[in-house]
Amino acid sequence: MTPKKLYLLYEMWCYMKIHHILSDLGYQVEEYGILKYKDNGFYLTLSQDSEAKMIYSNKKNRLELWYNKSYSSPTTNQRPDTVLNIRNLNNKDDNRIYIFDAKYRINVDDSGVVGPVEDDINVMHRYRDAIVSKLSNEVQFKYDTFGAYVMFPYGDEEKFKEHNFYKSIEEVNIGAFPMLPGSTKLITKQLKKIIEQSSLDARNDRVVIDEYDDYGKYKPFNVMLVNVKNKEHLKQYKENLFYHVPVARLKEVRESVEYFAVYQSIESFKEEGGVRYYGKIKECLEYKRKDCAELKARVGTEDDMYLRINLESIEEVDNIVPIQTGTRIVNYTTLYLLKNAENIHQLKIGSSLELAVYKVLKKIAKEKDVKIKKIDKDKDATTKDKVREYIIGDVKVEIVDGIVIRVNGVETGVRGLEVGIINVMVNL
C-alpha cells in the first residue's frame, strides 16, 4: 500500500465509516464511484473527481455521498471532505446538503475539556455561507447547506455531549462529532435524524435570515384547501382543471389566494386519503349547477348558484396524511407548508416556534403511543391572547402570542418542553 499521511487516512476512514452507517440504516448502494486503482504499483485511493460519490436509495430518498466535492461560488471555490446530499424522491423541492469535514486534530482548553479546534468550527460556518446556488430568476442566490459538522479524533462520546460544540448542533446545526473506531454513536444518531426527518422539520432547523423570512413561510395564506366529494369528482377536476362549490358555502375566493389544493377524506378515498394535488388558480366565475358540463347535477340542484374555479394546471405534492377528522369545506394554508408538510396538522402551523413545539409532541406521541389533537381556536376567550392549542394524551400545550409556551398553564421553553410534558403525564 502506498504510504499516506495520517490526517488523510483519517479523512478517508471517516468517509467509509459514514458509508457503512448509511448501509446499516437500510440504504442500498446503487452506484460505486469512489475506489480507483492505478497501475503504477498497488495504489488504492478515493476518487476526487466529478464521479466521486456513492449513491444509495430506498423508497423515499436518494442519497449521494460525495468525497472532496468542489463547489464554485461567486467568490471562491469550496471543497469539503464529505458531502451528504439528500433528495426526496416524492418532492423535487426537498433537496438538502450536509457537510461532514474530518479534522485530525483536537483542542484541550484550560479546564482540560477536549473538543475540536475552534478554527475548524469557523470553517463550517464558511461552508454554509459560501455554498449557494442560483434561484430560478438567475439573479438571486439561496443557501443550499442545512448543516455542517467537524469530525475529530476523540473517543468519550458521553463526555462530549456536554460540550458547547455538540449542543450548538441543536441550536444552529453547526458543531462537531467525535469519530474513532467504537465511538460513532452520536454521528449515527445525527445521520438517522437528518435522513428521516421531514422537509418541514429540516427547514425549520435552519437559521432564518430575518423575521420576514419566517413570516413568509407561515403567514401569507395563499393556498385554499377544499374538500373533494369522491373519486369521480376528483377525476373530473384533474382532467378538466377546475373545481366548483356552492356559493352558499363559498361566495368568493380571498384576494390573497393564488393556489388551490384538495383534501381527500379517508371515508371517501380510504388509503388514498390526504392532500395529494394542488394547482394555480386561473380565474373564478359563477354559474348555475346545470351549466357544469363535466358533472351532472342532482335533481333539484340545477338552478343552485356555484362558484367555479378554473386552474392553469394540477400538480402533485408528497402526500399529506390526514389526522383527526380532516379539514372543513374550505381552509387556508401557505404554499411553503403545502410543499413541505407531512400531515394535516402541519398545514396549520403558524410559526417556527409552533413547529418546534410540534416536533417535540411528535416525538413524545411516538414514544408514549398517545395521540396529538389540535384545537382550532385563535384566541383565548378570557385574555384575548392569540393561542394555538394542542392536546397530547391528557396534557394541554399552548403557544401564546407566538412567543410563550404553556404546559397545563405553566410556562416553559422549548428545551424544557419534553421533560415538562412527561412529568405532567406521570403525575396525572
N, C-alpha and C positions, 0 to 999 in steps of 0.2 A: 504494500500500500504506500502511496506517495505520502511523505510526511506533511502534516498540516499544523498550522498554528492552533493553540488550544482554544482561543476565542472563536475561531472558525468552526472547529469541531463542535463546540457548544452550540453555536448558531444552527448548524446542520442537525444536531441531535434534537434541539427544541422543535425544529420544523417536523422531523419524523415522529416526534412524540405527539404533536398535535394531530398528525395524520392518524396515528394509532387510536387516539382518543375519539376522533370522528368515526372511525371504523367501529369502535366499541359502542358508540351511541346509535349504531344501526344504519349508518350510511354506507352504501355500496359504491366502490370505486368504479367509475365509468371510463376514466381515461388516465393513463400514467404519462406524464410529460416531464419527468424530473431527472431520472437517472441517466447519466451519459457515460459512455466507455470510449476512451481514447487509445489508439493502437501504439502509442509510444511507451509500452510497458503496461502494467496493470494499474490503470488510473481511473478511479471511480469518483465522480463528483456530482453535485447537484447542479442542474442546468440553471442558467441565469438569463435566458432569452425570452422572447415573447411566448414561447410554448412552455415555459417553466411553471407548470401548475398541475395539481391533481384535481380531478373533477369527481364529485360524489353526488348522489341523488337519493331521494325517497319519494313518496307520493306527493309531498307538498313542496319540498325545497330542492334547489340545485345549489351545491356548494362548490366554490372554486378556491383552492388553497394555493396561493402563489408564493414563490420563493424569489426574493430580491426584485419584485416587480417595480418597474420605473414609471413614475407619473410625471408628465410635463405640466407646467403651470405658467401663467403669465409672468412669473418671477423666476424661480429656479426649479430644476428637476428634483424630485424626491424619490428615495429608493429604500423603503423599509424592508426589514428582513423577511417577515412573513405577513401576508395579507389574506384575510378570510373574507370572501365575497359571498353573501347570502342572497340568493334570488328566489323569490316566491313564485312558484310555477303557476299559481292561480291569480296572481296580482302583479302585473308588469310594473306597477309603480313602487312595489316593495323590493328595493334593491339596496342592500346595506353593506358597507365596508368596515371592517375591524382590523386594526393594526396590532401585531404582536412582534415586538422588537427584542431580540436577545442581546444582553449586555453582560459580558463575562467579567464583572467587577461588582464590588459591594462597598457600602459605606457604613462605618461604625461611628456613631455620634459620641459625644462626651459622656452620655449615660450608659454607653455600652449597647445601645439599641442598633440592631443590624437591619439594613434596608438597601434599596438601590441608590445609586448616585443621583443627586438632585438634578444635575445637568441632563441626565438621561430622561428624567420625567419631563423636563422642559422640551426635549426633542419631541415627545409625544404631543405636546401642545402645538408644536410647529407642524407636525404631520397633519393634525386635524384641521388646522387653519390653511395649510398650503395645498392640500389635495382637494381640488374643486373641479367642477365640470360646468359647461355652459347650459343655461336653460334653453328652452325651445325658441326663445326670441333671439338667440345668438348674441345677446348683448350682456345680459347679467349672468353671474355665476352662482352656484349653490354648493354648500358643503356636502361632501359625499361620505365622510368618515363619521361613524356613530360612536366609536370607542377606540382608544389607543392605550396599549399596556406594555410595560417593560417586563421582560422575563430575566431573572437574575439568579445566580447560583447560591441558594440558601435552602436549608432543609427543615427548619422548625416552622411549619405552617400554622400551628396553633398560636404561637407567639406572634407571628406576623399579622394575625387577624386584628391585633390592637394597633398596628402601625398606621400612621396617617395616610400613607400611600396605598394602603388597602382600602381604608374607609372612603378615600376620595373617589373610588370607582362608583360607589353608590351615589355620590354627590354629583360628579361631573363626568363620569365614565372615562376617566383617565387615572392610571395608577400602575400598580406593579403586582406580579405574582412570583413567588419563589418557585424555582424549577430545578429539581435534581432527581435522579432515579429514586423512586419511592416517595417523592414529595411533589405530587401533581394533583392532589385532591381539589385545591382551590381553583386552579385553572380549568379542571374538568367541570366543576360546578358552573363556572362562568360560561364555558362553551355551550353547555347544555341549556343554560338560561337564554343566551342570545339567539340560539338556533330555534328554540321552541317558542319564544315569546312572540306575541302578535305584533304586527306592524305598528299598531297604535301605541302599544306599550314601549316598543323600541324607540319610536319617535318622541315619546314623552320623556325618555331618559336623556335626550339631547339638550344641550344648553340653548335656550331661546335667545334671539338677537335683542329683542326688547318686548315691552308689553303688547305692542301691536301684533307682533309675531304670534303671540299666544291668543290674542283676540281674534285674529284671522282664522284660527283653526276651529274655534268653538262658538263664535258669536254671530257671524252673518248667516242667518238661516236661509240659504239659497236653494235648498232642496225640499220639495214637498213629497212626503211619504204617504202613500194611499193604499187602502186595501183593494185587492182584486178578488172578484167573486168566486171564480172557478177556473178550471183549466181551459175551457172553451173561450172564455172572455180573455184570458191571458194570451192565448194563441192568436186571437184576432187583433189584440192590442199590439203584439210584436210584429205580426205580418203587415198590419196597416198603419203602424206608427201613430197610434192615438190612444187616448183614454177619455172616458166620459163619466160624469157623476151628476145626480140630480141637483139642480140649482137650489133646491130646498136644503141640501146638505152643504153645498159649497157655491156661494154666489160668484166669487171671483178669486183669481189667483193673486196672492200678495205680489206687490210690485218688486220686492227683493228676490223673488223666487225665479231661478233660471233653469233648474233641473227638476226632474220628476223621477220617483222611484216607487216600485210596487212591493207591497208586503203580501206574501203568500201564506195564508193561515195553515196551521197544522191540520185543522179539521178538513179543509178542502184539498190540501196538497200533500198530506202525510209527510213522508221523508223528504219531500222537496220544499217543505215549508221554510220561510225566512225571506230575506231580501236578496234577490239574485240579479235583478235588472234595473237599469236606470237609463234615462235619456235626456237630451237637451230640448227644452220647450221651444217650439217654433211660433205658435200662435194659439189664441184661445177664442172660442166663439160659442154662441148659444144656438140651440136648435130644439125642435120637438123630438121626442124619443123616436117617433115613427120615421124621422128623416135619417136615422142611422142605418146605412145600407149594410153594414158588416154584421150587426147583431139584431135579430128580430125582436121587436118589442113584445112584452107580455100584454095580454088582453087587459084593457083598462088603463094602460100607461102610455098609450100612443101620443096623447097631447101634453104629457108632462114635459116641462122645460128642463133641458140638460145643458151642462157646461162641457164642451168638447175641447180637449187639449191635444193639439196636433204636435208631433215630435219630429225633430230633424233626424234622429236615429235612436236605436236602442242598443245599449252595450251591457255586458255582464260585469258584475263585481264578484269578488270572492265571497261565497255565501255567508250572509249574516244570519246567525241562527236565532230562532225565536226563544224568548224566555217569558214566563208568566202567560198572559193572555194575548200577547202581541201588541198591536197598535190600534188607535182609534181610526175612524174612517179617514181622517186627514191629520197628519202630524208633520213636524218640520225638523230638519237637521242641517248640517253643513256638508259640503262636498268633501272636505277633508275627512270628516268622520265616516261618511258613506264609503269612501275608498279604503279606510283603514280599520273600521270597527269589526269585531268578530261576533258580537251578539247585539240584540236589540237594546239592551241597557246602555251600551256604549254609544249608540246613536244619540242619546240624550245627555251625554256628558257635557258639562258647562265650563270646565276649566282644567288646566293641568293638575291643579290640586285635587280636584274631584277624581281625575283619572288615577292619580297616585293612591288615593283612598280606595278606589275600586280595585286596584291591583292587589292591595292588602286583603280586601274582602274575598277576592277570588282565591287567594292562597289559603285563607282560613277555611273557606267553604269546601275546598278540595280535601284539605287535611282532616277536617272535622265532619265531613259528609253532611253539611247543612246547606240550605238554600238561601240565596240572596233575593230579596224582594225590594223593588224600587217603588217608593211612594210618590205619586205625581202631585206635588204641591210646590208652588213657587214662593209662598210667603208664610211665615209663622202668623197664625191668627191673632196672637196676643201682642207680640213685639213688632210685627210687620217687617221683620228681617227677611231677606231672601234666604231661603233654606232649601237644600237638596237633601232628601232623607232616604236612607236605606235601612232595611231590617235584615239582619243575618242571625239565623236561629231566633232567639228571643231578645236580641240586643239591637237597640236603635242607634244608628250612626248618622250624624247630621254634619253637613258642611254649611256654615252660616256666613253669608255675605262673601263667599269665595275665599275666606281667609282663616276662619275658625273651625276646628273640628271638635265635635262633642260626641262622647260615648255615654249613652243613657244620661245625658245632661251634664256630664263632667268634661271640661275642656282638656284636650291633649294635642299632641303634634303627630306628624306622620311617623317619626321614629318610634314613638311610644304607642302607636295605634294598635299594632298586633297584640302586644302584651296586654294593653288595656282591655281589648275586646275579649281575649281569652280569660283574663281574670274575672271579668263580669260573667262570662259563661259558666265558669267554675262555681261562682258564688250564687248563681240563680237557682 
